[in-house]
């Protein structure tokens, strides 16, 4: 994000601390860096400035008179949750840090601050994160040109993919129907999230009840789903209500229906076709009005052709059918999912949200993700758990890609302009330097930070070269 580097005078920082010496030292430092600085000696005065002056970032102590930093965090986060709030405190470090993060703190710095330059890094990283989120929101608004009637029903599904949006519109159209819905897709694509969205859209009065049909025999499946009478089998000492009763007037989600035994398929057919079932040990049919949503990662048409899945059940389940594309076919969602999972992992672990290397999503797009979204989420949670404060290390991800036999995109792959072996004349060092820098900027999409990493130099070093050679405009 280049914009945060160019005009610090437009950025307002609020510093809240009851110790005047600390407050002034922070204020003087930020003013020297060109920021506008607001000061408050306690949380109450800080909250008033926060509401009236609308700073872009806040640094606050925790132990203060009139209103402590915890209460300030609570109220400020409710007012403007998008504003990063950095806690600067030296008391009860671990417990205070965890509590502050739970209340919405973006980062935690301990007193005394030995290196004030660290604060400038924190500010720039926070502003870059805010800017990225604003860009994602703008992109989302731009791409979602066809509004859904009930956008909130799909709030748990993070996507900008056009096919997923078409699936959402289809589900809105079929939600009022009482016919079954079949959801197919690979493991980890989010089939249960789709089923829950169908339940919300249908506005049914009952509950959403999920039953996993995979890997169980007919007796266990029938007992779980339909229940049993007392004495129905050895050990059945009392009446048991099946889960289908819990789904009355709601939605019954049958996961992994491709793994059902032949006997269980017959019972499922009756349930779908006649809307009735028999508890184990009973010869009296029970009726149900629940909506059935089924899901599988199996190839049901192939199973029908092979005779391992009943054709009549398949066609009845296919009254409404959606297929969820795998993550490798919607790689444009990886950046969104990455940011969301990093935030979720940090929240669950009680840590500040680490910033994400801008090139990480590009690396991950080279990986096929056989476990799909579930695998990406596990990968992110593991990386955040291993990560210290600051930038999320991409090495954890690259190691896993390497074990899978995936080579991340190499920034230096292929000959750079002006370095072709077929040329009669070797380029001068100056020409080679310019060619490499232009190629790095091109591969980085104009992002100087990423280009500098490709070249193995600092961003400041790259900036000096660009200004010295006056090739920045050309490189754009």
C-alpha positions as CSV (number, residue, x, y, z in Angstrom):
1,X,0.0,0.0,0.0
2,X,1.8,3.1,-1.2
3,X,-0.6,5.7,-0.1
4,X,0.2,5.5,3.6
5,X,3.9,6.4,2.8
6,X,3.2,9.7,1.0
7,X,1.2,12.0,3.2
8,X,1.5,11.4,7.0
9,X,0.1,14.9,7.6
10,X,-3.4,13.6,6.8
11,X,-3.2,10.9,9.5
12,X,-4.4,11.8,13.0
13,X,-3.1,9.8,16.0
14,X,-4.7,9.9,19.4
15,X,-2.3,9.3,22.4
16,X,-4.0,8.5,25.7
17,X,-1.9,8.2,28.9
18,X,-2.1,9.7,32.4
19,X,1.7,10.0,32.6
20,X,2.5,13.3,31.0
21,X,6.1,12.4,30.3
22,X,5.2,9.3,28.4
23,X,2.3,11.0,26.6
24,X,4.6,13.9,25.5
25,X,7.4,11.6,24.3
26,X,5.0,9.7,22.1
27,X,3.4,12.9,20.8
28,X,6.7,14.5,20.0
29,X,7.9,11.5,18.1
30,X,4.8,11.2,16.0
31,X,4.8,14.9,15.3
32,X,8.4,14.6,14.1
33,X,7.3,11.9,11.7
34,X,4.7,14.3,10.2
35,X,1.5,13.0,11.9
36,X,-1.2,15.1,13.5
37,X,-1.3,14.2,17.2
38,X,-4.1,14.5,19.7
39,X,-3.5,14.0,23.4
40,X,-5.7,12.9,26.4
41,X,-4.7,12.3,30.0
42,X,-7.4,9.7,30.8
43,X,-9.9,7.4,29.0
44,X,-12.9,9.7,29.4
45,X,-11.2,12.6,27.7
46,X,-9.8,10.2,25.1
47,X,-13.2,8.9,24.3
48,X,-14.5,12.4,23.7
49,X,-11.6,13.2,21.3
50,X,-12.1,9.8,19.6
51,X,-15.7,10.7,18.9
52,X,-15.2,14.3,17.8
53,X,-11.8,14.3,16.1
54,X,-12.1,10.8,14.4
55,X,-8.4,9.7,14.6
56,X,-7.2,7.0,12.2
57,X,-5.3,5.2,15.0
58,X,-5.1,5.2,18.8
59,X,-2.3,4.5,21.3
60,X,-3.7,4.1,24.8
61,X,-2.5,3.1,28.3
62,X,-4.7,0.7,30.4
63,X,-4.4,2.0,34.0
64,X,-5.8,5.5,34.1
65,X,-8.2,7.6,36.2
66,X,-11.9,8.4,35.4
67,X,-12.0,5.7,32.7
68,X,-9.4,3.0,32.2
69,X,-8.1,1.7,28.9
70,X,-10.3,-1.4,29.0
71,X,-13.5,0.6,29.2
72,X,-12.2,3.0,26.5
73,X,-11.5,0.0,24.3
74,X,-14.9,-1.4,24.8
75,X,-16.7,1.8,24.0
76,X,-14.4,3.0,21.2
77,X,-14.6,-0.4,19.4
78,X,-18.4,-0.3,19.5
79,X,-18.3,3.3,18.0
80,X,-15.8,2.7,15.2
81,X,-14.6,-0.9,15.0
82,X,-12.5,-0.2,12.0
83,X,-10.0,2.0,13.9
84,X,-6.9,0.2,15.1
85,X,-6.3,0.7,18.8
86,X,-2.8,-0.1,20.1
87,X,-2.4,-0.7,23.9
88,X,0.9,0.6,25.4
89,X,1.1,-0.7,29.0
90,X,3.6,-2.3,31.3
91,X,1.3,-3.7,34.0
92,X,0.1,-7.4,34.1
93,X,1.4,-7.9,30.6
94,X,0.0,-11.3,29.7
95,X,-3.4,-11.1,31.3
96,X,-3.9,-7.5,30.2
97,X,-2.9,-8.3,26.7
98,X,-5.3,-11.1,26.4
99,X,-8.2,-9.1,27.8
100,X,-7.3,-6.1,25.6
101,X,-7.3,-8.2,22.4
102,X,-10.7,-9.7,23.4
103,X,-12.0,-6.2,23.7
104,X,-10.8,-5.3,20.2
105,X,-7.2,-4.1,20.6
106,X,-5.2,-4.3,17.4
107,X,-1.8,-4.7,19.0
108,X,-0.1,-4.6,22.4
109,X,3.3,-2.8,23.2
110,X,4.9,-3.0,26.6
111,X,6.4,-0.1,28.5
112,X,9.0,1.2,28.4
113,X,9.2,1.6,24.7
114,X,12.9,1.3,24.0
115,X,12.8,1.9,20.3
116,X,10.3,4.6,19.2
117,X,10.9,3.7,15.6
118,X,8.9,0.5,16.3
119,X,5.9,2.7,16.8
120,X,6.1,4.1,13.3
121,X,6.2,0.5,12.0
122,X,3.1,-0.3,14.0
123,X,1.3,2.8,12.6
124,X,2.1,2.0,9.0
125,X,1.2,-1.6,9.3
126,X,-2.1,-0.8,10.9
127,X,-3.0,1.8,8.3
128,X,-2.0,-0.7,5.5
129,X,-4.3,-3.3,7.0
130,X,-7.2,-0.8,7.2
131,X,-6.6,0.3,3.6
132,X,-6.6,-3.3,2.4
133,X,-9.9,-4.0,4.2
134,X,-11.4,-0.9,2.6
135,X,-10.2,-2.0,-0.8
136,X,-11.6,-5.5,-0.3
137,X,-15.0,-3.9,0.7
138,X,-14.9,-1.7,-2.4
139,X,-14.1,-4.6,-4.6
140,X,-16.8,-6.7,-3.0
141,X,-19.4,-3.9,-3.6
142,X,-18.1,-3.5,-7.2
143,X,-18.3,-7.2,-8.1
144,X,-21.6,-7.9,-6.3
145,X,-23.6,-6.0,-8.9
146,X,-26.6,-8.2,-8.6
147,X,-28.1,-7.8,-5.1
148,X,-29.3,-10.8,-3.2
149,X,-32.6,-10.5,-1.4
150,X,-31.1,-12.0,1.8
151,X,-27.4,-11.4,1.8
152,X,-27.1,-12.2,5.5
153,X,-28.1,-15.8,4.9
154,X,-24.7,-16.3,3.2
155,X,-22.6,-14.3,5.7
156,X,-20.7,-17.4,6.8
157,X,-19.5,-18.1,3.2
158,X,-16.6,-15.9,2.2
159,X,-16.5,-15.5,-1.6
160,X,-16.4,-13.1,-4.6
161,X,-16.6,-15.9,-7.1
162,X,-19.2,-15.5,-9.8
163,X,-20.2,-19.1,-9.8
164,X,-20.8,-19.0,-6.0
165,X,-22.9,-15.9,-6.5
166,X,-25.0,-17.7,-9.1
167,X,-25.5,-20.6,-6.6
168,X,-26.7,-18.1,-4.0
169,X,-29.3,-16.7,-6.4
170,X,-30.4,-20.2,-7.3
171,X,-30.8,-21.1,-3.6
172,X,-32.8,-18.0,-2.9
173,X,-35.2,-19.1,-5.7
174,X,-35.6,-22.7,-4.5
175,X,-35.6,-22.0,-0.7
176,X,-39.4,-21.8,-0.3
177,X,-39.8,-25.2,-2.0
178,X,-40.4,-28.3,0.2
179,X,-38.5,-30.5,-2.2
180,X,-35.1,-31.9,-1.2
181,X,-31.8,-30.1,-2.1
182,X,-28.7,-32.0,-3.1
183,X,-25.4,-30.4,-2.4
184,X,-22.3,-32.0,-4.0
185,X,-18.7,-31.0,-3.9
186,X,-15.3,-32.1,-2.7
187,X,-14.4,-32.5,1.0
188,X,-13.9,-29.2,2.7
189,X,-15.8,-27.0,0.2
190,X,-18.4,-25.9,2.7
191,X,-21.4,-28.0,1.9
192,X,-22.8,-27.7,5.4
193,X,-22.6,-23.9,5.2
194,X,-24.7,-24.1,2.0
195,X,-27.2,-26.3,3.8
196,X,-27.5,-23.9,6.7
197,X,-28.0,-21.0,4.2
198,X,-30.9,-23.0,2.7
199,X,-32.4,-23.4,6.1
200,X,-32.2,-19.7,6.9
201,X,-33.6,-18.8,3.5
202,X,-36.5,-21.2,3.9
203,X,-37.7,-19.4,7.0
204,X,-38.8,-22.7,8.5
205,X,-39.9,-22.6,12.2
206,X,-38.0,-25.6,13.3
207,X,-34.3,-26.3,13.9
208,X,-31.4,-27.2,11.6
209,X,-30.4,-30.8,12.5
210,X,-27.3,-32.4,11.0
211,X,-26.8,-36.2,10.7
212,X,-23.6,-37.7,9.3
213,X,-24.5,-40.9,7.4
214,X,-20.9,-41.8,6.5
215,X,-19.3,-45.0,7.8
216,X,-22.3,-46.3,9.8
217,X,-24.3,-49.4,9.3
218,X,-28.1,-49.5,8.8
219,X,-28.9,-50.1,12.5
220,X,-26.9,-47.2,13.7
221,X,-28.2,-44.9,11.0
222,X,-31.8,-45.9,11.6
223,X,-31.5,-45.6,15.4
224,X,-29.8,-42.2,15.1
225,X,-32.3,-40.8,12.6
226,X,-35.6,-42.5,13.5
227,X,-35.1,-43.5,17.1
228,X,-36.3,-46.8,18.7
229,X,-39.0,-48.2,21.1
230,X,-38.1,-49.8,24.4
231,X,-37.0,-53.4,23.8
232,X,-36.5,-52.9,20.1
233,X,-33.1,-54.6,20.4
234,X,-30.7,-55.8,23.1
235,X,-29.7,-52.9,25.3
236,X,-32.7,-50.7,24.2
237,X,-34.0,-50.2,27.8
238,X,-35.9,-47.0,27.1
239,X,-37.6,-45.2,24.3
240,X,-35.3,-43.0,22.2
241,X,-36.4,-40.1,20.1
242,X,-34.7,-39.9,16.7
243,X,-33.1,-36.8,15.3
244,X,-35.8,-36.5,12.7
245,X,-38.2,-35.5,15.5
246,X,-35.8,-32.7,16.5
247,X,-35.9,-31.4,12.9
248,X,-39.7,-31.2,12.8
249,X,-40.8,-28.1,10.9
250,X,-37.1,-27.4,10.3
251,X,-34.3,-28.8,8.1
252,X,-32.7,-32.3,8.2
253,X,-29.2,-32.2,6.8
254,X,-28.0,-35.6,5.8
255,X,-24.2,-35.5,5.2
256,X,-22.3,-38.1,3.2
257,X,-25.4,-39.8,1.8
258,X,-23.2,-41.4,-0.8
259,X,-22.0,-43.8,1.9
260,X,-25.4,-45.1,2.8
261,X,-25.9,-48.9,2.8
262,X,-28.5,-50.4,0.5
263,X,-31.0,-51.0,3.4
264,X,-30.6,-47.4,4.6
265,X,-31.1,-46.1,1.1
266,X,-34.5,-47.9,1.0
267,X,-35.6,-46.2,4.2
268,X,-34.4,-42.9,3.0
269,X,-36.5,-43.3,-0.2
270,X,-39.6,-43.9,1.8
271,X,-38.8,-40.8,3.9
272,X,-38.4,-38.6,0.8
273,X,-41.2,-40.1,-1.2
274,X,-43.9,-40.7,1.5
275,X,-42.6,-38.3,4.2
276,X,-42.9,-41.1,6.8
277,X,-40.6,-43.4,8.7
278,X,-40.6,-46.2,11.2
279,X,-38.8,-46.0,14.6
280,X,-36.9,-49.3,15.3
281,X,-39.3,-51.8,16.9
282,X,-42.4,-50.1,15.6
283,X,-44.8,-51.1,12.9
284,X,-46.6,-47.8,13.0
285,X,-45.5,-45.1,10.5
286,X,-44.6,-41.6,11.8
287,X,-45.0,-38.6,9.6
288,X,-42.6,-35.7,9.3
289,X,-42.7,-32.3,7.5
290,X,-39.0,-31.5,7.7
291,X,-37.1,-30.2,4.7
292,X,-34.3,-32.6,3.6
293,X,-30.9,-31.3,2.4
294,X,-28.4,-34.0,1.5
295,X,-24.7,-33.7,0.7
296,X,-22.0,-35.9,-0.6
297,X,-18.5,-35.7,-2.1
298,X,-19.1,-38.9,-4.1
299,X,-19.9,-39.1,-7.8
300,X,-23.6,-40.2,-7.5
301,X,-24.2,-40.7,-11.3
302,X,-21.3,-43.0,-11.5
303,X,-22.5,-44.9,-8.4
304,X,-26.0,-45.2,-10.0
305,X,-24.4,-46.6,-13.2
306,X,-22.4,-49.1,-11.0
307,X,-25.6,-50.1,-9.1
308,X,-24.3,-49.0,-5.7
309,X,-26.7,-46.1,-5.3
310,X,-30.4,-46.3,-6.1
311,X,-31.5,-44.4,-9.2
312,X,-34.9,-43.5,-7.8
313,X,-33.4,-41.9,-4.7
314,X,-30.9,-39.9,-6.8
315,X,-33.6,-38.4,-9.0
316,X,-35.7,-37.5,-6.0
317,X,-32.7,-35.8,-4.3
318,X,-32.0,-33.9,-7.5
319,X,-35.2,-31.9,-7.3
320,X,-32.8,-29.0,-6.6
321,X,-29.1,-29.6,-7.0
322,X,-26.0,-27.3,-6.5
323,X,-22.4,-28.3,-7.0
324,X,-19.8,-26.3,-5.0
325,X,-16.6,-25.6,-7.0
326,X,-13.3,-26.6,-5.3
327,X,-11.0,-23.9,-4.0
328,X,-8.5,-24.4,-6.8
329,X,-11.2,-23.3,-9.2
330,X,-11.9,-20.1,-7.2
331,X,-8.4,-19.1,-6.3
332,X,-9.5,-15.5,-6.3
333,X,-11.1,-16.2,-3.0
334,X,-7.9,-17.3,-1.3
335,X,-6.8,-13.7,-0.3
336,X,-10.2,-13.1,1.3
337,X,-10.3,-16.4,3.1
338,X,-6.7,-15.9,4.2
339,X,-7.4,-12.5,5.8
340,X,-10.6,-13.9,7.5
341,X,-8.9,-17.0,8.9
342,X,-5.9,-15.0,10.2
343,X,-8.3,-12.7,12.1
344,X,-10.4,-15.7,13.4
345,X,-7.3,-17.6,14.5
346,X,-5.8,-14.6,16.3
347,X,-9.1,-13.9,18.1
348,X,-9.4,-17.6,19.3
349,X,-5.8,-17.6,20.4
350,X,-6.2,-14.2,22.2
351,X,-3.4,-12.6,20.2
352,X,-3.1,-9.4,18.1
353,X,-3.9,-10.0,14.4
354,X,-0.6,-10.4,12.5
355,X,-0.2,-8.6,9.2
356,X,-0.1,-10.9,6.1
357,X,2.7,-10.7,3.6
358,X,1.1,-9.4,0.4
359,X,2.7,-12.1,-1.8
360,X,1.4,-15.0,0.4
361,X,-2.0,-15.3,-1.4
362,X,-0.1,-15.5,-4.7
363,X,2.0,-18.3,-3.4
364,X,-1.0,-20.2,-2.1
365,X,-2.8,-19.9,-5.4
366,X,-0.2,-22.3,-6.9
367,X,-1.3,-25.1,-4.5
368,X,-4.3,-27.3,-5.5
369,X,-5.7,-27.6,-1.9
370,X,-7.1,-31.1,-2.0
371,X,-8.7,-30.4,1.4
372,X,-10.1,-27.2,0.0
373,X,-11.2,-24.4,2.4
374,X,-10.9,-26.7,5.4
375,X,-7.3,-27.3,4.6
376,X,-6.5,-23.6,4.1
377,X,-8.1,-22.8,7.5
378,X,-6.1,-25.5,9.3
379,X,-2.9,-24.2,7.6
380,X,-3.6,-20.6,8.7
381,X,-4.5,-21.6,12.3
382,X,-1.2,-23.6,12.6
383,X,0.8,-20.6,11.2
384,X,-0.8,-18.1,13.5
385,X,-0.3,-20.4,16.5
386,X,3.5,-20.6,15.7
387,X,3.8,-16.9,14.9
388,X,5.1,-14.2,17.2
389,X,3.9,-10.6,17.1
390,X,4.2,-8.8,13.8
391,X,4.3,-10.1,10.3
392,X,2.9,-13.6,9.7
393,X,5.7,-15.8,8.5
394,X,5.2,-17.2,5.1
395,X,7.8,-19.9,5.7
396,X,5.3,-22.1,7.5
397,X,3.1,-22.1,4.4
398,X,6.0,-22.6,2.0
399,X,7.2,-25.6,3.9
400,X,3.9,-27.3,3.5
401,X,3.7,-26.4,-0.2
402,X,7.2,-27.9,-0.5
403,X,6.2,-31.1,1.2
404,X,3.3,-31.4,-1.3
405,X,5.7,-31.1,-4.1
406,X,4.6,-27.6,-5.0
407,X,7.2,-25.0,-6.0
408,X,6.1,-21.4,-5.2
409,X,6.4,-18.9,-8.1
410,X,10.0,-17.8,-8.5
411,X,10.4,-14.1,-9.0
412,X,13.4,-14.5,-11.1
413,X,12.0,-17.2,-13.4
414,X,12.7,-16.6,-17.1
415,X,15.1,-14.1,-18.7
416,X,14.6,-10.5,-17.8
417,X,14.3,-7.9,-20.6
418,X,17.8,-7.0,-21.8
419,X,19.3,-10.3,-20.5
420,X,18.5,-12.6,-23.4
421,X,21.3,-15.0,-24.2
422,X,20.6,-14.5,-27.9
423,X,21.8,-10.9,-27.9
424,X,25.1,-10.2,-29.4
425,X,26.0,-7.5,-26.8
426,X,25.9,-8.1,-23.1
427,X,24.0,-5.4,-21.2
428,X,25.9,-3.0,-19.0
429,X,25.5,-3.3,-15.3
430,X,23.3,-0.2,-15.3
431,X,21.1,-1.7,-18.0
432,X,20.9,-5.0,-16.2
433,X,19.9,-3.3,-12.9
434,X,17.2,-1.3,-14.6
435,X,15.9,-4.4,-16.4
436,X,15.7,-6.4,-13.2
437,X,14.0,-3.6,-11.3
438,X,11.4,-3.2,-14.0
439,X,10.8,-6.9,-14.2
440,X,10.4,-7.2,-10.4
441,X,7.9,-4.3,-10.3
442,X,6.0,-5.9,-13.2
443,X,5.8,-9.2,-11.4
444,X,4.8,-7.4,-8.1
445,X,2.0,-5.5,-9.8
446,X,3.7,-2.2,-9.0
447,X,4.0,-2.9,-5.3
448,X,7.5,-1.7,-4.3
449,X,7.5,-3.7,-1.0
450,X,7.0,-7.0,-2.9
451,X,9.4,-6.0,-5.7
452,X,12.1,-5.2,-3.1
453,X,11.7,-8.7,-1.6
454,X,12.1,-10.3,-5.0
455,X,15.3,-8.3,-5.5
456,X,16.7,-9.2,-2.1
457,X,17.0,-5.5,-1.0
458,X,15.1,-3.3,1.4
459,X,12.2,-1.1,0.2
460,X,14.1,2.0,1.1
461,X,17.0,0.8,-1.0
462,X,14.7,0.2,-4.0
463,X,13.2,3.7,-3.5
464,X,16.6,5.3,-3.7
465,X,17.5,3.4,-6.9
466,X,14.2,4.4,-8.5
467,X,14.6,8.1,-7.7
468,X,18.3,8.0,-8.7
469,X,17.7,6.4,-12.1
470,X,14.3,8.2,-12.6
471,X,12.8,5.0,-14.0
472,X,9.9,4.8,-11.6
473,X,7.4,6.3,-14.0
474,X,8.6,4.0,-16.8
475,X,8.3,1.0,-14.5
476,X,4.7,1.8,-13.7
